[in-house]
Amino acid sequence: MEAIYQNLRFADAADILIITILIYWLINLIRGTRAVQMLMGLLVVGGLFAASQYFELYTLGWILSNFLSSLLLVIVVLFQNDIRRALTRVGRGGFFGGDRARRGQMIDEIARAAVLLANRRVGALIALEREVGLTEYLEAGTPIDAEVSRELLTAIFLPQSPIHDGAVVVRQGRITAAGCFLPLTSSPIVSRSLGSRHRAAIGLTEETDAAVIVVSEEEGQISLVREGRIARDLDANGLRTSLAELALP
């Protein structure tokens, strides 16, 4: 062990640190996506290949050997969406997440949109993804991939919009999808006076760490739901303050 420390160069330590950061970043990138299940499938295939070699299962070993010989191509095909998303993040300088100014602008746009919709008595449901991925709820929605803006959020939730029914999901500071359906809470302690939007917001925050903004169509009130708890009748400043606390590292 002492010999290892004596022969360890600064370049070796930097190499280990960079690889560790890359692995951590990749894990965060694929968390909450189908890539996790596909990665587990590849690990199972690798385990079967090792077992075939150990128990001398020649036919199974030959099949898996031919499959694994094209592993690089298989990885590119299976993970093409995740690879494209990763390269896009690197290309726009968001390797370690958005900066403070960008988060502040996003919060301000969401707060303004919520106030505008509340004043017009237009219902809205905006889910902000945090650590736990919301990919399974995106699949039934309409992909958008656009910067967060009050004009776009308002246009989505207007009754004339074909995608106004459902939730907008915001991921990494961008509107990822609209028209997404969230799970309704089954908690018996939730007030029966709450409508389907509030119940969907509570249901999502019971299963994930997302924060959900609800604009009531009937009352014109703004609510923020997190961890299954709801804060009602927020004004613009109250919503900005709560969202800023959630956006802290």
Backbone torsions as a table, in degrees:
resi	resn	phi	psi	omega
1	MET	NA	-42.9	178.5
2	GLU	-62.4	-35.9	179.4
3	ALA	-64.8	-36.1	178.8
4	ILE	-64.3	-45.6	179.7
5	TYR	-64.2	-37.0	-179.3
6	GLN	-68.0	-35.4	-178.0
7	ASN	-89.8	-2.3	-178.7
8	LEU	-74.5	121.5	179.3
9	ARG	-92.4	164.7	175.7
10	PHE	-62.4	-37.3	179.0
11	ALA	-63.8	-35.8	177.9
12	ASP	-65.7	-42.9	178.9
13	ALA	-63.9	-41.8	177.9
14	ALA	-64.2	-38.2	178.8
15	ASP	-62.6	-45.1	179.1
16	ILE	-63.9	-42.3	-179.4
17	LEU	-63.6	-43.3	-179.5
18	ILE	-64.1	-44.0	179.3
19	ILE	-63.3	-39.8	178.6
20	THR	-62.2	-44.0	179.0
21	ILE	-63.9	-41.2	-179.8
22	LEU	-64.4	-42.7	179.1
23	ILE	-63.8	-43.3	178.9
24	TYR	-62.2	-41.6	179.9
25	TRP	-66.0	-40.6	179.3
26	LEU	-66.2	-38.2	177.7
27	ILE	-62.5	-44.1	177.4
28	ASN	-64.8	-32.3	-178.3
29	LEU	-67.8	-41.0	-174.8
30	ILE	-95.0	-7.1	-179.3
31	ARG	-63.4	132.4	-179.2
32	GLY	83.1	9.0	179.3
33	THR	-119.2	172.4	178.0
34	ARG	-67.5	-17.0	-179.1
35	ALA	-59.6	-29.6	179.2
36	VAL	-63.6	-46.2	179.2
37	GLN	-65.0	-39.1	179.0
38	MET	-66.8	-37.5	177.6
39	LEU	-64.6	-40.9	177.0
40	MET	-63.1	-38.2	176.9
41	GLY	-61.4	-41.0	178.0
42	LEU	-65.3	-36.8	177.6
43	LEU	-65.8	-37.2	177.0
44	VAL	-64.6	-42.6	177.6
45	VAL	-60.8	-42.5	177.7
46	GLY	-62.6	-38.7	177.5
47	GLY	-65.9	-38.8	177.0
48	LEU	-64.5	-38.4	178.8
49	PHE	-64.2	-42.6	178.3
50	ALA	-63.4	-40.0	178.7
51	ALA	-66.3	-38.1	179.1
52	SER	-64.8	-34.9	177.8
53	GLN	-71.3	-38.3	-177.4
54	TYR	-70.6	-41.5	-177.1
55	PHE	-94.9	7.2	176.6
56	GLU	57.6	47.4	174.2
57	LEU	-90.7	88.8	-166.9
58	TYR	-67.4	-41.7	-177.8
59	THR	-66.0	-48.3	177.9
60	LEU	-61.9	-40.3	179.0
61	GLY	-63.6	-39.1	179.7
62	TRP	-65.9	-41.8	179.2
63	ILE	-63.8	-47.8	-178.4
64	LEU	-69.2	-32.3	178.1
65	SER	-63.4	-42.7	177.2
66	ASN	-66.7	-35.8	177.9
67	PHE	-67.1	-46.0	-177.1
68	LEU	-72.2	-19.6	177.4
69	SER	-67.0	-22.4	176.8
70	SER	-105.0	29.3	-172.6
71	LEU	-62.0	-39.6	-179.0
72	LEU	-61.5	-43.7	178.0
73	LEU	-65.2	-40.2	178.8
74	VAL	-61.8	-42.9	-180.0
75	ILE	-62.8	-43.1	179.9
76	VAL	-62.1	-41.5	-179.1
77	VAL	-69.4	-46.1	-176.3
78	LEU	-69.4	-38.0	-173.0
79	PHE	-108.8	26.3	-175.7
80	GLN	-61.9	-39.1	179.7
81	ASN	-66.7	-40.8	180.0
82	ASP	-69.8	-37.0	177.5
83	ILE	-64.7	-43.6	179.1
84	ARG	-62.8	-41.1	179.3
85	ARG	-65.9	-38.6	179.6
86	ALA	-65.7	-44.2	179.7
87	LEU	-65.6	-34.1	177.7
88	THR	-65.4	-41.4	178.8
89	ARG	-63.3	-43.2	179.7
90	VAL	-64.5	-40.5	-177.3
91	GLY	-64.4	-31.7	-179.7
92	ARG	-99.0	11.4	172.7
93	GLY	78.5	16.3	-177.8
94	GLY	-99.6	38.0	-172.9
95	PHE	-62.0	-39.9	-179.2
96	PHE	-108.6	21.9	178.4
97	GLY	98.1	166.8	-177.1
98	GLY	-69.1	154.8	179.6
99	ASP	-83.6	176.9	-175.6
100	ARG	-62.9	-41.1	-178.5
101	ALA	-63.0	-40.1	-179.5
102	ARG	-67.7	-41.6	177.8
103	ARG	-63.3	-41.1	179.0
104	GLY	-63.4	-39.6	178.1
105	GLN	-65.7	-41.0	178.7
106	MET	-62.2	-45.5	179.7
107	ILE	-60.6	-42.7	-179.5
108	ASP	-64.1	-40.9	179.3
109	GLU	-65.4	-41.0	179.2
110	ILE	-65.7	-44.0	-179.7
111	ALA	-62.5	-43.4	179.7
112	ARG	-64.7	-40.8	179.1
113	ALA	-64.0	-42.0	-179.4
114	ALA	-63.1	-43.2	179.6
115	VAL	-65.2	-42.8	179.5
116	LEU	-62.0	-44.2	179.3
117	LEU	-66.8	-39.0	178.9
118	ALA	-64.0	-41.0	179.3
119	ASN	-64.7	-30.9	179.1
120	ARG	-88.9	-0.6	-176.5
121	ARG	56.9	46.7	176.6
122	VAL	-109.6	124.0	-178.9
123	GLY	-71.0	146.1	-179.4
124	ALA	-151.7	154.9	179.6
125	LEU	-143.9	112.7	-176.1
126	ILE	-123.4	115.3	-178.6
127	ALA	-102.2	127.9	178.9
128	LEU	-104.8	113.1	179.7
129	GLU	-71.9	139.2	177.7
130	ARG	-119.1	-114.6	-177.6
131	GLU	-80.4	-41.0	-178.7
132	VAL	-83.3	125.7	-177.3
133	GLY	-67.7	148.3	178.9
134	LEU	-111.2	24.8	-173.9
135	THR	-58.5	-40.0	-177.3
136	GLU	-63.6	-24.5	178.3
137	TYR	-87.8	-15.5	178.9
138	LEU	-78.0	-25.8	-171.2
139	GLU	-62.9	-31.7	-179.2
140	ALA	-88.4	-6.2	-178.0
141	GLY	-91.9	-174.4	178.6
142	THR	-101.9	117.4	-179.9
143	PRO	-62.3	140.3	179.2
144	ILE	-127.8	-59.4	-178.6
145	ASP	58.0	73.5	-179.6
146	ALA	-142.2	158.0	175.7
147	GLU	-64.1	147.4	179.5
148	VAL	-72.5	125.0	176.4
149	SER	-146.0	147.7	-179.1
150	ARG	-65.5	-32.4	179.3
151	GLU	-64.3	-44.3	-179.1
152	LEU	-68.4	-43.6	179.2
153	LEU	-61.9	-41.7	178.7
154	THR	-63.5	-43.5	-179.2
155	ALA	-63.9	-35.7	-179.0
156	ILE	-65.0	-41.6	-171.9
157	PHE	-91.7	-4.0	175.2
158	LEU	-62.5	142.2	-176.5
159	PRO	-56.5	-25.6	-179.8
160	GLN	-75.0	-14.9	-178.0
161	SER	-74.7	136.1	179.5
162	PRO	-71.1	-10.8	-178.2
163	ILE	-118.4	23.6	-178.1
164	HIS	-75.1	-21.7	-177.7
165	ASP	-85.7	114.8	-178.1
166	GLY	124.1	-167.3	-174.8
167	ALA	-111.9	150.6	168.6
168	VAL	-94.3	134.6	178.1
169	VAL	-109.8	125.8	178.4
170	VAL	-106.7	122.5	-179.6
171	ARG	-128.9	129.4	178.1
172	GLN	52.2	40.7	175.7
173	GLY	77.1	11.6	179.8
174	ARG	-131.1	146.4	173.8
175	ILE	-74.1	112.6	-174.7
176	THR	-88.9	-40.0	-177.4
177	ALA	-158.0	160.3	176.5
178	ALA	-133.4	164.5	-178.4
179	GLY	70.6	26.9	-178.9
180	CYS	-87.3	141.8	-179.7
181	PHE	-102.2	128.0	-176.4
182	LEU	-104.0	154.9	-178.5
183	PRO	-73.0	134.2	177.8
184	LEU	-77.5	142.2	178.1
185	THR	-68.9	145.6	175.9
186	SER	-111.8	13.0	-178.2
187	SER	-68.8	130.3	-179.6
188	PRO	-73.8	-13.3	-176.9
189	ILE	-89.3	-5.7	178.7
190	VAL	-73.2	134.5	-177.7
191	SER	-61.5	137.9	179.4
192	ARG	-70.3	-13.8	179.7
193	SER	-75.7	-15.3	-179.5
194	LEU	-76.7	138.9	-179.2
195	GLY	-83.7	-173.7	-175.0
196	SER	-66.9	-33.2	179.4
197	ARG	-64.1	-47.2	179.4
198	HIS	-64.8	-38.2	179.3
199	ARG	-67.4	-36.6	176.7
200	ALA	-67.8	-39.8	178.3
201	ALA	-63.4	-44.4	178.3
202	ILE	-64.4	-42.3	-179.8
203	GLY	-60.8	-41.3	178.9
204	LEU	-66.7	-42.2	-177.8
205	THR	-74.5	-15.4	172.6
206	GLU	-75.2	-29.1	-176.7
207	GLU	-98.4	-22.3	-178.8
208	THR	-134.2	178.5	176.8
209	ASP	-98.3	17.6	-179.9
210	ALA	-65.3	157.4	170.7
211	ALA	-111.4	137.5	-174.8
212	VAL	-126.7	130.0	176.4
213	ILE	-99.3	129.3	-178.9
214	VAL	-120.1	128.7	172.4
215	VAL	-109.6	120.9	-177.2
216	SER	-80.4	128.6	178.4
217	GLU	-73.2	-35.7	-176.2
218	GLU	-78.2	-43.4	-173.5
219	GLU	-101.2	-15.4	-177.2
220	GLY	67.3	30.6	-179.3
221	GLN	-104.7	153.1	177.8
222	ILE	-108.3	130.8	179.0
223	SER	-126.7	152.2	174.3
224	LEU	-123.7	126.0	-177.0
225	VAL	-115.7	131.9	174.9
226	ARG	-153.7	141.6	-179.6
227	GLU	54.2	35.3	178.0
228	GLY	77.0	0.6	-179.8
229	ARG	-109.5	146.4	-174.4
230	ILE	-120.3	132.3	173.5
231	ALA	-109.9	118.1	-170.8
232	ARG	-106.2	163.4	174.7
233	ASP	55.2	53.2	177.4
234	LEU	-88.4	145.3	171.2
235	ASP	-95.3	-177.1	-176.1
236	ALA	-60.6	-44.9	-178.3
237	ASN	-67.3	-39.9	178.5
238	GLY	-63.8	-39.7	179.0
239	LEU	-67.8	-42.3	178.8
240	ARG	-61.0	-43.7	-178.5
241	THR	-63.0	-44.5	-179.3
242	SER	-65.2	-42.5	179.5
243	LEU	-68.0	-35.5	178.1
244	ALA	-64.7	-36.9	177.4
245	GLU	-64.8	-39.1	179.5
246	LEU	-69.1	-28.2	-175.9
247	ALA	-82.4	-7.6	179.3
248	LEU	-65.7	141.4	178.2
249	PRO	-58.3	NA	NA
